[in-house]
């Protein structure tokens, strides 16, 4: 953690910032290891200062590394922050995210300082996972796989979407996840055509496609997996949807490596689906970065010029959605390695496993 | 929902706003009933317009009421929003939350319009729950109670915090919750002194205090309940902590009614704990509003001059935390009624039930 803060200071300096205020909770966790803490001030000639509410003081003192921990009262906060920055000859202070009213109030106390939002300082670090993060994210992936397996074992006509979601949740948390990484989707029948379907009392019927999108958090890090199941032997249309999405998913995985441009990776997935005649039904981008947040850089979309780097973790999740009929999505969380890619979620994707 | 939008327009007009842009997802859900949708534009002389991504188009068309649904592309969005507002002689447009860069870009296209963040327009509505919301929140509360009951049944020395959290999650989601309302806390032994403890592999030991803070979402609405359990017959100190917090919780509940000032309600809870000698260990405010979000207005704290109204839903959650030793918190989600208050969560709070 202290090493990460040193790099933050260096990156901020590179970008002409004399000091930096970290306020986004996931960023504070990234730099200090603490789930508490409201503001981390990295300024020249001083050991980093982490301001924390009295509520979170103890957990923060026990967890935070590489910084001084100090409690604040809401009324005294602005003066304290201004004091910390004053006298360090700061001209330009960066921050990740702060309300405009907050900047106004601190700025009034430091008229000589320009405040500038610059999230890239942080994201340029967070986008490349280090060995410790990869290990933790592998465990987050394993927990998602275990949850998918537990749900798969309970698949039967007549069970409700809620019951299936509950089985996934039970396995995931019992095995060590702190939380769901996002609201689970168990969308069956026509509901499988909603990319974000949540779960309902709907009972699984013969012939249904069932899209299951789940993920865990483990030590703060997220995983994200989607599988589509089919209730009984599918007709030709449903089989075609499944096999098309799987081909798209696999073709994409095969081109994920350092140096690949995100837009091109998205295009590979899109071409397979377009060639099968479902282009207009692929209504989202291929993927998103995953880490301390479930959606983070890099975006893997038509609008993204970013280049994949070793240490990136992204989702590979093509899908086809036909309103009123159903949908298919197959997703893994994927680590970009030095030579290619490695799946952090890996529940079977084959067509036979999907049928129950 | 359409009725809510009419009230929004009226409230905006009262505050000198000619039109209003709703962007916070929970607000869009409140006004349209849809979990999709990115921007709801309420402008004079036009039926409200809900802009949605292609990804969420179908779910939004199926769910949204009282508005036109239109998809947007990221590149065309700003022009479209400006078009919608142009020619309506708007001088002042309010919004709930939009990035500064967004306002800059729309503002450039509408130089005659002043944009103003005004969240009170929305909160003044959302803070008072209507009959339909009360019903749904009652169910969210019931789901939290069921989860607490399921966890309570599994309480035994040697079980891990994770296992207990999993039992709560399983019951909650099986019975119909869409999601956890927040990251569960199952904090045992010294960890019970962390107000936000998450859950770990720690096994319950004889003598432990165990703080369990869980909540569900149901049809988007949250519930929030905390109980503290004790592993085996407690010593005098732990008993005193428990009974003090319970007295504080009950004394507070007894004064919750329309017209009560939030600061005074907080003071009632604080006095009981101070009188018992634990004042410095009560390290947070009494409570917060609960609704489509787990923390929303009104705050029930020393800094809150707000007055409770019938239809408010707030948490009543005093606590005592002794670092290195343990903590106790007892919390219910409480509806303010015309004459007093009614608990939406109601798992037993008595001392005997807490011991296992």
Interface residues (C-beta under 8 A of the other chain):
Chain A: X35 X36 X54 X55 X56 X57 X58 X59 X74 X100 X162 X163 X165 X166 X167 X169 X170 X171 X172 X173 X174 X175 X176 X177 X178 X179 X180 X183 X184 X193 X194 X195 X196 X197 X198 X199 X201 X217 X283 X284 X303 X321 X323
Chain B: X35 X36 X54 X55 X56 X57 X58 X59 X74 X100 X162 X163 X165 X166 X167 X169 X170 X171 X172 X173 X174 X175 X176 X177 X178 X179 X180 X183 X184 X193 X194 X195 X196 X197 X198 X199 X201 X217 X283 X284 X303 X321 X323
